[in-house]
Amino acid sequence: MTEPSSFAKQGSTAEVEEGLGFAPKFDADGLVTAVVTDVKSGDVLMVAHMNAQALRNTIQSGEAWFYSRSRKKLWKKGESSGHVQRIVELRVDCDQDALWLKVEQEGPGACHTGRRSCFYRAVPLGQTGDVKLEFRNADKAFDPTAVYPGVGDKTRR
């Protein structure tokens, strides 16, 4: 059996910012934010959260794992859709409280709404009054009801 990945303890600012020890700074809920981008295009596909186990699973398997805050459970990207994210590179920011996953996205999309990216709407700047979103690159890449059980269910995320 393989030894589980272990993380360094948060040390001094200099150790965290300049050292080689991986010491992720989990928030009060035990989570760290993970930004996921397509390694080829650079497009942001999604933002999710990882707990220590999801991070360990990601490091050991080379595939993206996350923690659902609403469902309060660990999940592997692609476990129901087949749209797996294979990690090409995993980076951590300067104070180790955010992660950047560069991935090869299998399947047509990363978003549970059926789109390639979760970022398919823009907030136009300079608006006054009620701010209205604009769709950008929002075409459906796949039928979410065919791959995700419970799509439309508010507990899905």
C-alpha positions in Angstrom: 0.0 0.0 0.0 1.3 3.5 -0.9 2.1 6.0 1.8 -0.4 8.9 1.8 0.9 12.3 0.7 1.8 14.5 3.6 2.0 18.2 3.9 4.5 20.4 5.7 3.4 22.5 8.6 2.8 26.2 8.0 6.1 27.9 9.0 7.3 31.4 8.9 6.3 33.7 6.0 9.7 33.2 4.4 9.4 29.4 4.6 5.8 29.5 3.2 6.7 32.0 0.4 10.2 30.9 -0.6 10.7 27.4 0.8 10.1 24.0 -0.9 7.8 22.6 1.7 4.2 22.2 0.5 2.2 23.6 3.4 -1.3 24.3 2.0 -3.2 26.8 4.2 -6.7 25.4 4.6 -9.4 27.8 5.7 -11.5 27.4 8.9 -13.7 24.8 7.1 -10.6 22.8 6.2 -10.7 23.8 2.5 -8.5 25.4 -0.1 -9.7 27.1 -3.3 -8.7 25.4 -6.6 -8.8 27.2 -9.9 -8.9 24.8 -12.9 -7.6 25.8 -16.3 -7.3 24.0 -19.7 -3.6 23.3 -20.2 -3.8 24.0 -24.0 -6.1 27.0 -24.2 -5.5 28.6 -20.8 -9.3 29.0 -20.4 -10.6 28.9 -16.8 -12.8 25.8 -16.6 -14.0 25.9 -13.0 -13.3 26.9 -9.4 -13.8 24.4 -6.7 -12.6 23.5 -3.2 -10.3 20.8 -1.9 -10.0 19.4 1.6 -6.8 17.5 2.6 -8.1 14.2 1.3 -9.1 15.6 -2.0 -5.7 17.2 -2.4 -3.9 13.9 -1.4 -6.1 12.0 -3.9 -5.3 14.5 -6.7 -1.6 14.3 -6.0 -1.5 10.5 -5.9 -3.9 9.8 -8.8 -3.0 12.6 -11.2 -6.8 13.3 -11.6 -8.8 16.1 -10.1 -10.7 15.4 -6.8 -12.7 18.0 -4.9 -14.8 18.5 -1.8 -18.4 19.6 -2.2 -19.3 22.2 0.4 -23.1 21.8 -0.2 -23.1 18.0 -0.2 -20.3 17.8 2.3 -18.5 15.0 0.5 -15.5 14.1 -1.5 -16.0 13.8 -5.3 -13.8 12.9 -8.3 -14.3 15.1 -11.3 -15.8 12.9 -14.0 -17.1 10.2 -11.6 -20.6 10.4 -13.0 -20.0 12.3 -16.4 -16.8 10.6 -17.5 -15.4 14.1 -18.1 -12.2 13.4 -16.1 -9.6 16.1 -15.5 -6.0 14.8 -15.8 -3.6 17.0 -14.0 -0.6 18.3 -16.1 0.6 20.7 -13.5 -0.4 21.6 -10.0 0.7 25.0 -8.6 0.3 26.7 -5.3 0.2 30.5 -4.8 2.6 32.6 -2.8 1.0 32.1 0.7 -0.2 28.6 -0.2 -3.9 29.3 0.3 -5.0 28.7 -3.4 -4.2 26.1 -6.0 -4.0 26.2 -9.8 -4.7 23.0 -11.6 -3.6 22.9 -15.3 -5.6 20.0 -16.8 -6.4 18.0 -19.9 -10.2 18.0 -19.9 -11.6 14.7 -21.1 -15.0 15.0 -22.7 -16.6 18.1 -24.1 -17.0 20.2 -20.9 -16.3 20.8 -17.2 -19.5 22.5 -16.2 -22.5 20.6 -14.8 -24.7 22.9 -17.0 -23.4 21.3 -20.1 -20.9 23.9 -21.1 -17.1 23.7 -21.6 -16.4 26.1 -18.8 -18.4 27.2 -15.7 -17.5 30.8 -16.7 -20.0 31.4 -19.5 -21.5 34.7 -18.3 -19.9 38.1 -18.0 -20.6 41.1 -15.8 -20.4 44.1 -18.0 -18.7 47.1 -16.4 -20.1 50.6 -16.2 -23.7 49.5 -15.6 -26.0 51.4 -13.3 -29.1 50.1 -11.7 -29.8 46.4 -11.8 -26.7 44.7 -13.2 -27.5 42.2 -16.0 -25.2 39.3 -17.0 -24.3 38.7 -20.6 -23.7 35.2 -22.1 -20.2 34.6 -23.5 -19.2 31.3 -25.2 -22.3 29.8 -23.7 -23.2 27.2 -26.2 -23.9 23.8 -24.6 -21.1 21.3 -25.3 -23.2 18.3 -24.0 -26.5 17.4 -22.6 -26.1 17.6 -18.8 -29.2 15.5 -18.1 -27.6 12.6 -20.0 -24.5 12.5 -17.8 -25.4 14.1 -14.4 -28.0 12.6 -12.2 -30.0 15.3 -10.5 -29.1 18.2 -12.8 -31.3 21.1 -11.7 -31.4 19.9 -8.2 -30.1 22.7 -6.0 -28.0 20.2 -3.9 -26.1 19.1 -7.0 -22.9 21.2 -6.3 
